[in-house]
Each structure stands twice: as C-alpha cells, then as structure tokens.
Amino acid sequence: MTVAENCDPECRSSTHARKPGGSNRWRRPAAAGFAVLVVGGGALAGCSGGGDSGSKQVSSSSPSGVCPIGQVANQVLPSVVTIAANGAEGSGTGSGEVIRSNGYILTNNHVISIAAHGGEIHVQFADGDTTAATLTGRDPQTDLAVLKVEPSRKLKPITLGSSDSVKVGEPVVAMGAPLGLSNTVTAGIVSALDRTIQVPGENDQNALLVSAVQTDAAINPGNSGGALVNCDSKLVGVPTAGASVPSASEESGGSIGLGFAIPVDLAKTISDEIIDTGRVTHAYFGFQTSPITPAVAQQAGVPAGLHVDAVGTGTPAASAGLRQGDVITEIQGQNATSNVQLQELTLTKKPGDTVSLTYHRNGKSTKTTVTLGSQP
C-alpha cells in the first residue's frame, strides 16, 4: 500500500544534510535515489482503520537492554492518540500526542488538512475512547498543526525533550498508528541529524522539514504526527516522512529504515505560537530566485548561484538593495546553490532577524544584510 492510495501526496525530492556551519551541501546521488513520502494517512486493507487499541508491535534494532522499550511504551502511549480526519475530498488517519493537559494535541498538518475546511476530526486515545476535536491552527510550511479536545477526562501530556540532547546512535522509540493500527510501537536508533527534506505541501507549495531527525525505527503511513521519544520517554521528534525505494511499477509505502521526524524544539516553537495566536508568522525576503548551475553560469558568463527573478516593491530584499537580475552567490557565508537555503532561513529565523548575502551585479560583488520581514 502506498501513501498515494490513502489520499496523501507523494514526492521525489533532494535530501540535504548540513555540514558544520549550517549550510545544506549534501545531495543524495540520483543513481541511488529514493522517494520521500509523507506518511499521514493509513488504512490497512480489510481493517476498519482504528485498529486494535490494545495491540502493540515492538521491534528493536538497538542492543537488548540498552533502552527499556516496554517501560517507555507504558509511559508514553497514554499521551499518544490516533487521529481520523474526514472532509469533502476523502478521509485518512494519522497520529498525534497530547502536549498540554487542557486538551491541546500536536500533529502534522497533512494529517488533518483534508478536514481543515468544514470537515470533521476525531481523536482516539490509547484506551479506545474517542472524542471530537477542533482545529486550533496549522502551519503548512512546517507541516505542523494543533488540535483541541475538551478535557472531559484526565489527559496526560507527553514530556518534551530537547533537540540539543539528541545524539546520532542513541536508541529511540516511535509510537503512533501506522496503517490505522493504534498503539503501535517500533524502535531503532537516531541514524543521522540535520536532514532538510522537502515534502509536498498545499497549493503546489512544498513543506520543509528543517533539521529533521533521521531514524531507522519503522515509520509507515499513519505514523505521521506521532511521537519519536528517547529512552527517558521524552519527545525528541514528530515522525512526518519516510523514504521508499522506487520500483519499476509503483512506489512502496513500507518502511525501509529511513524515517524523518521534525525536531522537538521546532515543533514546540510552532505549536506554542499556534496555541497563543491561532496561526504562525514566518519571516520572508520578498524576492523570487532560481538556481543557476555552474554549466549554465559558464555559458552566460555569470557566477553560479541564485538568480533574482523578481523583487517586490518595499520588501526586505528591496530595502537591502537587491534588484531583478542580480545573482546571489553567498548566503550567510556559504555558497548559494538552492532555494531551499532561503526557505530554511524563513522557517528558522524570525521577522527582524538579519541575513547576510553576497550578490553579483555588472561584474561586481557586493555584500548586503537583509532584515527579514513578516510574511504576508
């Protein structure tokens, strides 16, 4: 079963990792390519979608005894929920976790987007009880959303960890409802950090998983929005996407040991803003750019970098002196190679923060500083 069969978008994208200094410089070779799938909706063929709320699947790629998986599961599962979303265009299931005792639940935007305009959302708790949920707010650009349920029962918020404490090689446990099977537990390790992944978003725009945690814990359709926790039962990431090896016929939606989770620090920042204001305000530059490859640059007699296609009047880019036709060659001291570098900055920086750019115009290189504005 593929993600596409469950009304979720599918994409093939470049995957970037940051070298020291923060630039995204690693690109997976096309010859060894893979598809990155958002893993929100899931329904196992022949099942009702809710799954057996009392079942658990535990598998571990970490040495026995390193992480008390059973204890972690018992501690965290009461905080993890299964989400069913229904809208005019269909339905799907995903996962989420209680983040505040007064009823707020964190999940992925693509889990609930189908119900964002007049649809219905229901939440099933670990004990099988189900209740209606309302949408507090969502952020398609980071693929995060917050739901609210009435705290008619005692809710157990998940304990939040810190992104700074996550280390490559440490054991982690993923919990959610893959293929609609509630209370599923899988285990593995953190296999890499600082992956920046583009996934399909809304209105033909991409969402960006910034500094994502990579794990070999099984992440399958339906795991999206769930919990990736450490051995101290603390949330370290929100599982959002999984990789799939392309086949000659169709994409396989099953886990191949490459899953990606939004880091907890970013998830907390976004969810706090949604709860406080109902929306998220991102930074922006106010220009449009397109990459110039070295081959094209050589033919055109300009440096490789990002061509400035348009600059909005009165925007931060215009105030910094940038014009249509300029070629940005450096971003924060790193070579400019991809629009993703700029997109990442708009998601990780705030309006009022500054970004240093070097651009080429009429044979001359100039440095400037852009003071980011609030995205309209």
KOLMI-672136 format. One line per 8 residues: number of its first residue (from 1); their letters; for each residue x, y, z of N, C-alpha, C. Coordinates in steps of 0.02 Angstrom, whole numbers, plus 50000, padded with zeros to 5 digits. Each point is the difference from the previous one (the first is absolute). Example, Ala and Ser with C-alpha at 12.3 -4.5 7.8 and 13.67 -1.06 7.14 Angstrom:
<rs>
1) as) 50660:49716:50390:49955:50059:50000:50045:50060:50000 ~ 49982:50053:49964:50042:50059:50003:49961:50055:50037
</rs>
This chain:
<rs>
1) mtvaencd) 50042:49940:50000:49958:50060:50000:50044:50062:50000 ~ 49985:50046:49955:50040:50061:49997:49964:50057:50035 ~ 50036:50053:50014:49970:50058:50030:49946:50028:49954 ~ 50013:49999:49934:49953:50028:49953:49931:49966:50005 ~ 49998:49936:50017:49937:49965:50006:49958:50026:50057 ~ 50031:50037:50046:49965:50026:50058:49990:50075:49995 ~ 49999:50025:49938:49986:50070:49986:50055:50047:50025 ~ 50058:49975:50015:50056:50043:50020:50046:50009:49941
9) pecrssth) 50031:50060:49992:50045:50013:49944:50065:49961:50008 ~ 50034:49991:49944:50062:49963:49998:50050:50042:49961 ~ 50064:49998:50018:50048:50040:49963:50067:49965:49996 ~ 50036:50018:49949:50070:49983:49995:50037:50066:50012 ~ 50046:50001:50046:50033:50063:50015:50072:49990:50017 ~ 50036:50055:49997:50070:49999:50022:50001:50003:50076 ~ 50048:49967:50029:50008:49998:50072:50066:50034:50017 ~ 49998:50046:50046:50060:50039:50016:50021:49988:50072
17) arkpggsn) 50065:50000:50012:50025:49997:50068:50047:50058:50010 ~ 50002:50026:50059:50042:50058:50012:50069:49981:50024 ~ 50049:50029:49968:50068:49994:50025:50009:50051:50056 ~ 50054:49994:50037:50012:50049:50053:49997:50070:49970 ~ 49966:50045:50035:49991:50067:49974:49929:50012:49976 ~ 49961:49946:49991:49929:50009:49988:49978:49998:49928 ~ 50044:49992:49951:49978:50001:49931:49977:49931:49978 ~ 49953:49999:49953:49974:49937:49975:50040:49982:49938
25) rwrrpaaa) 50047:49953:50005:50046:49988:49946:49999:49929:49973 ~ 49969:49953:50036:50001:49931:49978:49937:49986:49961 ~ 50006:49967:49943:49943:49982:49959:50007:49927:49981 ~ 49948:49961:50012:50003:49929:49984:50005:49991:49925 ~ 50049:49959:49975:50008:49991:49928:49937:49971:49969 ~ 49984:50024:49940:49939:49977:49966:50002:49925:49986 ~ 50059:49973:49988:50005:49929:49984:49978:49956:50059 ~ 50004:50027:50060:49979:49962:50059:49939:50034:50031
33) gfavlvvg) 49957:50027:49958:49945:50041:50023:49947:49961:50038 ~ 49959:50038:50036:49944:49970:50035:49944:50050:50001 ~ 49941:49977:50014:49942:50044:50006:49990:50016:50074 ~ 49985:50063:50014:49983:50020:50068:49924:50008:50003 ~ 49969:49965:50045:49927:49999:50005:49978:50030:50065 ~ 49951:50046:49997:49968:50019:50063:49957:49940:50021 ~ 49997:49988:50063:49969:49937:50023:49942:50014:50047 ~ 49953:50040:49976:49944:50019:50043:49944:49950:50001
41) ggalagcs) 49968:49987:49945:49941:49958:49999:50019:49927:49995 ~ 49961:49957:50030:50014:49930:49993:49940:49958:50019 ~ 49984:49951:49960:49947:49953:50018:50020:49932:49973 ~ 50005:49951:50042:50021:49934:49980:49942:49966:49963 ~ 50015:49972:49942:49947:49968:49960:49963:49949:50041 ~ 49935:50006:50002:49959:49951:50037:49988:50019:50072 ~ 50031:50055:50024:49990:50022:50069:49957:50062:50001 ~ 49974:50015:50059:49955:50057:50007:50036:50066:50007
49) gggdsgsk) 50065:49999:50009:50039:50062:50006:50019:50017:50071 ~ 49958:49984:50049:50016:50016:50068:50050:49952:50030 ~ 50001:49939:49975:50047:49951:50025:49980:49974:50068 ~ 50040:49955:50026:49988:49972:50066:50035:50044:50051 ~ 49962:50036:50040:50030:50049:50045:50042:49967:50054 ~ 49995:49934:50007:50040:49967:50051:50061:49966:49975 ~ 50012:50003:49933:50056:49963:49971:50063:50042:50000 ~ 50057:49967:50002:50065:50034:49996:50046:49959:49956
57) qvssssps) 50037:50035:49957:50052:49969:49961:50066:50029:50022 ~ 50046:49960:50023:50064:50025:50023:50055:49965:49961 ~ 50041:50041:49968:50060:49973:49967:50057:50047:50016 ~ 50059:49974:50009:50056:50041:50020:50062:49984:49960 ~ 50033:50053:49975:50064:49991:49967:50057:50020:50045 ~ 49983:50018:50063:50052:50016:50049:50012:49939:50043 ~ 50059:49994:50029:50016:49941:50041:49950:49991:50056 ~ 49984:49938:50015:49952:49984:50053:50023:50029:50066
65) gvcpigqv) 49955:50033:50035:50016:50027:50065:50026:50071:50000 ~ 50017:50027:49940:50025:50068:49997:49946:50049:50017 ~ 49940:49989:49975:49944:50044:50012:49941:49959:50026 ~ 49970:50017:50055:49943:49962:50027:49937:50015:49960 ~ 49994:49969:49941:49947:50017:49953:49931:49991:50031 ~ 49991:49945:50036:49935:49988:50031:49982:50055:50049 ~ 50047:50020:50041:49987:50053:50049:49985:50066:49965 ~ 50038:50014:49947:49990:50062:49962:49930:49999:49969
73) anqvlpsv) 49980:49944:49971:49934:49995:49969:49945:50011:50052 ~ 50007:49968:50058:49949:50008:50052:49994:50072:50023 ~ 50057:50035:50000:50001:50069:50023:49970:50048:49948 ~ 50014:49987:49936:49984:50048:49947:49933:49987:49967 ~ 49981:49937:49991:49939:49985:49961:49937:50035:50025 ~ 49991:50011:50065:49941:50037:50022:49997:50072:49973 ~ 50056:50025:49977:50003:50068:49972:49991:50002:49925 ~ 50003:49942:49967:49998:49995:49927:49929:49984:49978
81) vtiaanga) 49977:50032:49946:49932:49991:49976:50000:49981:49926 ~ 49945:49969:49979:49987:49987:49930:49950:50052:49975 ~ 50014:50029:49942:49958:50054:49974:49966:49976:49936 ~ 49935:50011:49996:49961:49987:49939:49973:50066:49975 ~ 50016:50017:49937:49978:50062:49970:49956:49985:49939 ~ 49944:50036:49994:49954:49990:49945:49982:50067:49970 ~ 50001:50003:49934:49982:50062:49965:49966:49984:49935 ~ 49987:50052:49961:49964:49992:49937:50038:49957:49950
89) egsgtgsg) 50066:49999:50006:50041:49964:49951:50021:49931:50024 ~ 49977:49979:50059:50018:49934:50023:50015:49998:50074 ~ 50037:49949:50021:50015:49991:50070:50069:49967:50008 ~ 50026:50002:50060:50064:49968:50014:50012:49997:50075 ~ 50051:49963:50019:50018:49995:50071:50073:50020:50009 ~ 50015:50020:50061:50068:50017:50018:50007:49996:50075 ~ 50050:50033:50025:50016:49995:50072:50011:50070:50029 ~ 50003:50003:50065:50014:50063:50034:50018:49985:50072
97) evirsngy) 50016:50052:50038:50016:49993:50071:49974:50059:50039 ~ 49975:49986:50060:49976:50052:50045:50061:50040:50025 ~ 49997:50067:49991:50056:50041:50021:49983:50046:50059 ~ 49934:50007:50013:49979:50039:50058:49940:49966:50031 ~ 49996:50005:50066:49947:49965:50037:49931:50028:49987 ~ 49997:50062:49974:49935:50030:49986:49974:49984:49931 ~ 50029:49949:49967:49969:49973:49940:50034:50012:49934 ~ 50060:50029:49999:50034:50014:49937:50040:49938:49977
105) iltnnhvi) 49995:49986:49935:50032:49941:49970:50040:50022:49940 ~ 50061:49977:49995:50045:50017:49945:49997:49945:49947 ~ 49999:50019:49936:50001:49952:49946:50031:50034:49939 ~ 49999:49965:49942:50022:50029:49937:49942:50033:49964 ~ 50015:50053:49964:49948:50033:49960:49970:49952:49949 ~ 50041:49960:49968:49973:49958:49947:49955:49944:50026 ~ 50002:49988:50066:49955:49951:50030:49928:50027:50001 ~ 49993:50065:50012:49933:50028:50011:49979:50049:49945
113) siaahgge) 50043:50014:49951:49984:50052:49951:49937:49984:49960 ~ 49985:49937:49991:49941:49981:49961:49936:50022:50036 ~ 50004:50012:50065:49942:50021:50039:50005:50073:50021 ~ 50048:50037:49973:50013:50068:50024:49945:50049:49981 ~ 49961:49983:49949:49948:50046:49977:49931:49967:50006 ~ 49975:49999:50062:49934:49974:50011:49994:49925:50010 ~ 50056:49966:50007:49999:49928:50012:49995:49983:50073 ~ 50007:49936:50015:49996:49976:50068:50064:49965:50020
121) ihvqfadg) 50020:50009:50062:50060:49968:50027:49982:49965:50066 ~ 50019:49937:50005:49990:49963:50062:50066:49972:50026 ~ 50005:49995:50065:50061:49977:50032:49983:49938:50042 ~ 50040:49948:49990:49992:49940:50041:50060:49993:50047 ~ 49985:49993:50064:50052:49994:50051:50024:49927:50005 ~ 50052:49990:50038:50031:49933:50005:49952:49949:50029 ~ 49953:50022:50041:49953:49953:50031:49939:49986:49956 ~ 49999:50030:49939:49946:49987:49953:49946:50053:50000
129) dttaatlt) 49997:50044:50050:49950:50053:50001:50011:50049:49942 ~ 49946:50023:49971:50004:50046:49943:49961:50063:50014 ~ 50027:50057:49977:49966:50063:50010:50012:50045:49939 ~ 49956:50048:49989:50008:50049:49946:50054:50050:50018 ~ 50035:50024:49950:50052:50051:50010:49988:50058:49953 ~ 50022:50059:50021:49997:50059:49958:50071:50020:49981 ~ 50005:50034:49944:50065:50022:49975:50017:50068:50030 ~ 50053:50003:50040:50022:50063:50029:50037:50042:49949
137) grdpqtdl) 50042:49969:49961:50037:50035:49948:50049:49952:49968 ~ 50027:50021:49942:50046:49956:49964:50050:50042:49961 ~ 50055:49969:49985:50053:50034:49963:50024:49955:49943 ~ 49972:50009:49940:50020:49957:49943:50074:50002:49984 ~ 50033:50055:50015:50071:50007:49980:50046:49954:50040 ~ 49984:49989:50064:50039:49953:50040:49963:49933:50011 ~ 49940:49994:49972:49960:49939:50004:49982:49982:50072 ~ 49980:50050:50038:49979:49989:50069:49930:50029:50011
145) avlkveps) 49964:49970:50047:49933:50024:50017:49986:49984:50073 ~ 49953:50037:50029:49979:49989:50069:49924:49992:50002 ~ 49978:49948:50034:49929:49986:50011:49982:50015:50073 ~ 49935:50005:50013:49976:50011:50069:49942:49953:50013 ~ 50004:49964:50056:49944:49960:50023:49979:50027:50068 ~ 49937:49989:50016:49976:50021:50066:50029:49954:50053 ~ 50033:50028:50050:50033:49958:50052:49950:49970:50048 ~ 49952:49960:49972:49950:49968:50043:50028:49940:50037
153) rklkpitl) 50060:49981:49982:50035:49946:50032:50069:50025:50020 ~ 50033:49965:50043:50067:50020:50021:50049:49983:49945 ~ 50029:50052:49971:50047:49991:49944:50071:49999:50026 ~ 50041:49959:49969:50070:49994:50019:50044:50030:49946 ~ 50026:50060:50010:50043:50030:49949:50066:49961:49994 ~ 50025:49996:49941:50065:49970:49988:50054:50047:50027 ~ 50054:49972:50024:50056:50041:50025:50045:50019:49941 ~ 50014:50064:49994:50041:50025:49944:50074:49995:50017
161) gssdsvkv) 50039:49975:49953:50073:49999:50007:50030:50062:49969 ~ 50064:49995:49983:50037:50056:49970:50036:49975:49938 ~ 49996:50039:49946:50034:49981:49939:50076:49997:50010 ~ 50025:50043:50043:50073:50003:50012:50026:49936:50032 ~ 49956:49962:50033:50023:49941:50035:50001:49938:49955 ~ 49971:50005:49940:49995:49941:49956:50067:49986:49968 ~ 50022:49937:50004:50065:49979:49973:49991:49944:49949 ~ 50042:50001:49949:49999:49946:49951:50020:49935:50035
169) gepvvamg) 49962:49947:49988:50013:49935:50029:49960:49985:50062 ~ 49967:50050:50030:49961:49986:50060:49935:49965:49983 ~ 49976:49955:50043:49937:49965:49987:49941:50048:50004 ~ 49950:49987:49957:49938:50038:50001:49942:49952:49988 ~ 49941:50022:50020:49939:49960:49992:49947:50042:49966 ~ 49970:49973:49947:49947:50035:49964:49932:49970:50019 ~ 49951:50044:50011:49933:49977:50019:49948:50038:49960 ~ 49950:49963:49978:49946:50030:49961:49954:49947:49973
177) aplglsnt) 49969:50015:49943:49949:49955:49971:50015:49987:49927 ~ 50055:49966:49984:50014:49984:49930:49945:49956:49971 ~ 49977:50017:49940:49947:49963:49966:49937:49995:50043 ~ 49991:50050:50044:49941:50002:50043:50003:49956:50060 ~ 50057:49967:50013:50006:49954:50056:50025:50038:50062 ~ 49953:50018:50042:50015:50041:50059:50048:49965:50047 ~ 50036:50040:50040:50045:49975:50052:50056:49956:49973 ~ 50023:50016:49940:50057:49962:49972:50065:50031:50023
185) vtagivsa) 50047:49958:50020:50065:50022:50025:50055:49968:49958 ~ 50045:50040:49974:50059:49974:49965:50062:50034:50030 ~ 50057:49969:49993:50060:50027:50032:50059:49997:49952 ~ 50048:50043:50012:50061:50002:49959:50049:50048:50031 ~ 50037:50033:49957:50049:50050:50023:49992:50064:49960 ~ 50031:50053:50025:50008:50061:49960:50057:49986:49951 ~ 49985:49997:49936:50051:49982:49951:50034:50060:49969 ~ 49972:50060:50007:50031:50061:49977:49961:50059:50026
193) ldrtiqvp) 50031:50059:49999:49968:50062:50022:50007:50052:49945 ~ 49961:50054:50007:50005:50058:49956:49986:49983:49927 ~ 49952:49958:49987:49977:49990:49933:49947:50053:49984 ~ 50005:50030:49942:49949:50048:49978:49965:49970:49940 ~ 49935:49986:50008:49962:49961:49952:49941:50040:49973 ~ 49992:50002:49935:49941:50029:49970:49946:49946:49991 ~ 49939:50016:50021:49944:49955:49990:49943:50039:49969 ~ 49953:49967:49968:49945:50036:49969:49959:50038:50051
201) gendqnal) 49982:50062:49982:49958:50040:50043:49934:50017:49966 ~ 49972:50057:50017:49936:50020:49973:50009:50052:49945 ~ 49950:50005:49956:50000:50050:49947:50064:49998:49958 ~ 50022:49938:49985:50059:49989:49958:50064:50027:50032 ~ 49999:50011:50065:50060:50022:50036:50028:49941:50040 ~ 50065:50002:50012:50032:49948:50041:50001:50020:50074 ~ 49992:49951:50043:50016:50010:50070:50073:49980:50009 ~ 50031:50025:50053:50071:49986:50011:50009:49973:50071
209) lvsavqtd) 50030:49941:50004:50019:49973:50064:50071:50023:50014 ~ 50007:50047:50047:50065:50032:50013:50036:49963:50055 ~ 50063:49984:49987:50042:49966:50050:49967:49938:50027 ~ 49970:49961:49956:49963:49941:50021:50044:49947:50031 ~ 49970:49962:50046:50033:49943:50031:49988:49939:49956 ~ 50053:49968:49978:49994:49939:49960:50004:49939:50045 ~ 49956:49952:49989:49999:49940:50042:49987:49938:49959 ~ 50023:49942:50026:49984:49936:49968:49942:49966:50035
217) aainpgns) 49971:50032:50051:49937:49974:50028:49948:50002:49945 ~ 49959:49947:49994:49952:49996:49945:49951:50058:50003 ~ 49998:50038:49944:49953:50055:49991:49958:49984:49939 ~ 49936:49988:50009:49956:49980:49945:49941:50047:49994 ~ 49961:49996:49945:49940:50041:49994:49956:49994:50061 ~ 49982:50057:50029:49961:50001:50062:50041:50019:50061 ~ 50067:49992:49995:50044:50021:50055:50005:50076:50005 ~ 49985:50035:49946:50009:50073:50000:49964:50034:50057
225) ggalvncd) 50035:50047:50031:49973:50038:50056:50009:49967:50067 ~ 50025:49937:50000:50009:49963:50062:50061:50021:50038 ~ 50027:49955:50039:50053:50017:50046:50063:49959:49987 ~ 50056:50034:49995:50066:49968:50001:50031:50021:50066 ~ 50012:49951:50045:50023:50016:50067:50066:49966:50015 ~ 50035:50027:50050:50063:49969:50021:49988:49951:50057 ~ 50053:49972:50027:49993:49949:50053:49976:50029:50066 ~ 49999:50067:50005:49972:50032:50059:49926:50017:49990
233) sklvgvpt) 49970:49974:49946:49929:50011:49984:49985:50073:49984 ~ 50049:50035:49974:49991:50070:49981:49996:50007:49924 ~ 49953:50042:49977:49992:50012:49929:50060:50035:49971 ~ 50029:49970:49947:50057:50031:49966:49983:50017:49927 ~ 49944:49974:49974:49982:50015:49932:49929:49978:49984 ~ 49973:50030:49947:49933:49983:49975:50008:49964:49933 ~ 49991:49934:49998:50008:49963:49937:49955:50029:49945 ~ 50029:50012:49942:49964:50035:49947:50008:49970:49932
241) agasvpsa) 50058:49971:49985:50013:49974:49933:50043:49938:50003 ~ 49993:49958:49949:50041:49941:49994:50025:49993:49929 ~ 50056:49967:49991:50028:49991:49934:49978:49933:49972 ~ 49993:49996:49935:49980:49939:49966:50042:49992:49937 ~ 50026:49941:49988:50040:49988:49939:49953:49995:49941 ~ 50010:50040:49948:49957:49996:49941:50005:49932:49966 ~ 49944:49974:49977:50000:49938:49963:49977:50014:49929 ~ 50005:49950:49958:49982:50009:49930:49925:50011:49991
249) seesggsi) 49960:49975:50048:49928:50004:49993:49970:50057:50040 ~ 50005:49996:50067:49971:50051:50043:50043:50007:50063 ~ 49988:50056:50035:50038:50012:50061:49974:49955:50056 ~ 50045:49975:50039:49981:49961:50059:49996:50047:50059 ~ 49945:49995:50039:49992:50045:50056:50030:49973:50064 ~ 50028:49940:49999:50026:49970:50060:50067:50029:50021 ~ 50016:49992:50064:50062:50028:50026:50060:49962:49973 ~ 50052:50038:49982:50064:49971:49980:50055:50020:50049
257) glgfaipv) 49979:50024:50058:50049:50019:50051:50027:50070:49992 ~ 49965:50043:49962:50017:50070:49994:49938:50042:50013 ~ 49993:50022:50062:49944:50042:50018:50025:50067:50025 ~ 49956:50051:49997:50021:50068:50018:49949:50031:50047 ~ 50024:50033:50052:49956:50031:50050:50019:50073:50009 ~ 49949:50043:50006:50012:50071:50015:50029:50005:50070 ~ 50055:50036:50009:50031:50004:50067:49954:50034:50050 ~ 50004:49978:50062:49954:50022:50051:50004:50075:50013
265) dlaktisd) 50059:50029:49997:50005:50072:50014:49959:50041:49951 ~ 50004:49983:49935:49961:50035:49950:49926:49986:50009 ~ 49983:49938:50015:49929:49982:50011:49971:50040:50058 ~ 50039:50008:50053:49977:50038:50059:49989:50073:49982 ~ 50049:50029:49964:49994:50071:49981:49938:50012:49959 ~ 49989:49957:49950:49943:50009:49955:49934:49989:50038 ~ 49997:49947:50039:49938:49984:50035:49983:50053:50053 ~ 50050:50027:50033:49988:50053:50049:49969:50062:49966
273) eiidtgrv) 50026:50017:49941:49974:50058:49964:49929:49988:49976 ~ 49987:49939:49977:49932:49983:49977:49951:50005:50059 ~ 50019:49974:50058:49956:50002:50058:49989:50072:50023 ~ 50052:50040:49997:49996:50069:50025:49961:50046:49952 ~ 50009:49989:49934:49972:50047:49951:49954:49969:49948 ~ 50000:49933:49996:49959:49967:49949:50033:49994:49932 ~ 50059:50028:49993:50036:49997:49937:50074:50007:50011 ~ 50039:49994:49946:50073:50007:50004:50022:50054:49951
281) thayfgfq) 50041:50045:50023:50028:50052:49957:50073:49983:49985 ~ 50014:49991:49936:50069:49985:49980:50034:50062:49972 ~ 50066:49997:49999:50039:50054:49970:50000:49993:49924 ~ 50017:50055:49966:50005:49996:49927:50048:50053:49973 ~ 50025:49985:49940:50047:50044:49966:49965:50048:49953 ~ 49950:49975:49963:49964:50042:49953:50030:49999:49930 ~ 50033:49945:49983:50023:49993:49931:49990:49929:49976 ~ 50005:49990:49935:49996:49934:49970:50067:49985:49968
289) tspitpav) 50024:49938:50010:50065:49981:49973:49996:49933:49965 ~ 50048:49987:49958:50006:49934:49967:50074:49983:49994 ~ 50018:49936:50009:50070:49980:49999:50032:50007:49931 ~ 50063:50019:50001:50042:50000:49939:50055:49949:50010 ~ 49998:49947:49962:50050:49947:50007:50067:50025:49973 ~ 50055:49968:50021:50066:50020:49974:50004:49998:49924 ~ 49969:49950:49968:50002:49995:49927:49965:50059:49968 ~ 49940:50016:50025:49963:50057:49973:50036:50065:50014
297) aqqagvpa) 50029:50005:50060:50037:50061:50018:50059:50012:49953 ~ 50034:49946:49983:50058:50007:49955:49977:50024:49931 ~ 49945:49973:49976:49975:50021:49934:49977:50073:50001 ~ 49969:50021:50056:49973:50067:50004:50052:50051:50023 ~ 50057:49977:50022:50052:50046:50023:49984:50033:50066 ~ 49963:49965:50043:49983:50025:50067:50020:49948:50051 ~ 50005:50019:50063:50016:49950:50051:49942:49951:50011 ~ 50017:49941:50023:49948:49953:50022:49969:50027:50064
305) glhvdavg) 49937:49987:50009:49965:50023:50060:49926:50000:49991 ~ 49967:50051:50027:49927:50007:49994:49984:50064:49963 ~ 49968:49993:49942:49981:50058:49961:49939:50033:50032 ~ 50001:50065:50008:49943:50036:50028:49952:50015:49943 ~ 49944:49964:50000:49951:50006:49946:49954:50060:50009 ~ 49985:50017:50063:49956:50056:50014:50010:50023:50071 ~ 49991:50065:50011:50005:50029:50068:49937:50042:50012 ~ 49965:49986:50054:49939:50037:50015:50015:50070:50025
313) tgtpaasa) 49959:50047:49980:50008:50069:50021:49990:50007:50075 ~ 50048:50033:50032:49995:50012:50071:50014:49940:50044 ~ 50026:49946:49971:50015:49939:50038:50068:50005:50034 ~ 50015:49954:50046:50066:49999:50031:50056:49994:49948 ~ 49991:49960:49948:50051:49993:49949:50012:50066:49964 ~ 49946:50036:49983:50007:50064:49967:50036:50051:50045 ~ 49982:49999:50064:50033:50047:50047:50074:49985:50007 ~ 50020:49937:49988:50070:49982:50005:50038:50014:49935
321) glrqgdvi) 49966:50026:49950:50033:50019:49938:50000:49948:49945 ~ 49965:49945:50009:49999:49949:49949:49953:50018:49944 ~ 50019:49980:49939:49960:50016:49941:49991:49937:49957 ~ 49949:50003:49958:49991:49946:49951:50062:49996:49956 ~ 50023:49938:49989:50059:49990:49959:50064:49988:50039 ~ 49999:50018:50065:50058:49985:50042:50008:49924:50008 ~ 50062:49979:50015:50013:49930:50014:50027:49995:50071 ~ 49963:49968:50043:50023:49989:50069:50050:49943:50000
329) teiqgqna) 50060:50014:50025:50053:49949:49999:50014:49971:50069 ~ 49984:50036:50053:50011:49975:50068:49940:50017:50045 ~ 49984:49953:50044:49948:50010:50050:50030:49983:50068 ~ 50005:50048:50043:50030:49990:50066:50070:49971:49994 ~ 50038:50021:49950:50069:49978:49991:50007:49933:49965 ~ 49946:49969:49980:50002:49936:49965:49979:50009:49927 ~ 50027:49959:49956:49982:50005:49930:49925:49992:49990 ~ 49971:50043:49959:49929:49997:49985:49989:49950:49944
337) tsnvqlqe) 49963:49947:50014:49989:49947:49951:49927:49981:49990 ~ 49957:50016:50050:49932:49975:49997:49952:50048:50034 ~ 49939:50003:49974:49948:50040:50032:49983:49974:50070 ~ 50015:49935:50012:49986:49971:50065:50039:50036:50055 ~ 50059:50025:49984:50040:50036:50050:49962:50062:50024 ~ 49967:50035:49955:49962:50059:50018:49936:49980:50038 ~ 49967:49948:49976:49939:49977:50032:50014:49978:50072 ~ 50056:49967:50010:50017:49978:50068:50009:50060:50047
345) ltltkkpg) 50030:50053:49975:50010:50059:50041:49934:50033:50018 ~ 49952:50000:49955:49935:50030:50015:49962:49961:50054 ~ 50017:49936:50008:49966:49959:50049:50035:49998:50067 ~ 50065:50012:50000:50038:49995:50062:50016:50069:50031 ~ 49994:50053:49960:50011:50067:50026:49933:50037:50009 ~ 50002:50054:50037:49941:50039:50015:50001:50066:49963 ~ 49942:50030:49988:50000:50068:49973:50042:50046:50043 ~ 50042:50038:49968:50046:50044:50036:50071:49973:50004
353) dtvsltyh) 50008:49934:49990:50067:49971:49997:50034:50020:49935 ~ 50065:49995:49999:50037:50021:49940:50035:49940:49967 ~ 50009:50006:49935:50034:49949:49960:50049:50035:49954 ~ 50062:49977:49999:50051:50030:49957:50000:49965:49932 ~ 50002:50040:49947:50002:49974:49932:50056:50034:49961 ~ 50029:49964:49953:50046:50029:49952:49969:49990:49931 ~ 49998:50054:49960:49970:49994:49934:50046:50030:49947 ~ 49990:49978:49939:50040:50021:49943:49957:50042:49953
361) rngkstkt) 50026:50059:49982:49965:50045:49953:50051:50037:49958 ~ 49992:49995:49934:50043:50037:49954:50074:49988:50013 ~ 50017:49936:50013:50070:49983:50010:50028:50016:50068 ~ 49958:50022:50045:50024:50019:50067:49962:49962:50054 ~ 50035:49978:50052:49969:49966:50056:49989:50050:50057 ~ 49942:49996:50031:49982:50045:50054:49969:49960:50056 ~ 50017:50019:50062:49970:49969:50058:49944:50044:50027 ~ 49947:49969:50024:49945:50038:50029:49969:49959:50057
369) tvtlgsqp) 49962:50034:50040:49964:49967:50055:49926:50012:49993 ~ 49962:49946:49999:49927:50004:49994:49970:49993:50070 ~ 49959:50049:50019:49961:49994:50061:49933:49970:49982 ~ 49988:49939:50022:49941:49962:49979:49936:50032:50025 ~ 49949:49997:49957:49935:50026:50018:49952:49944:50019 ~ 49937:50019:50013:49948:49951:50016:49966:49979:49935 ~ 49996:49935:49990:49970:49973:49940:49927:50022:49995 ~ 49981:50029:49943:49930:50023:49992:49952:49940:50006
</rs>
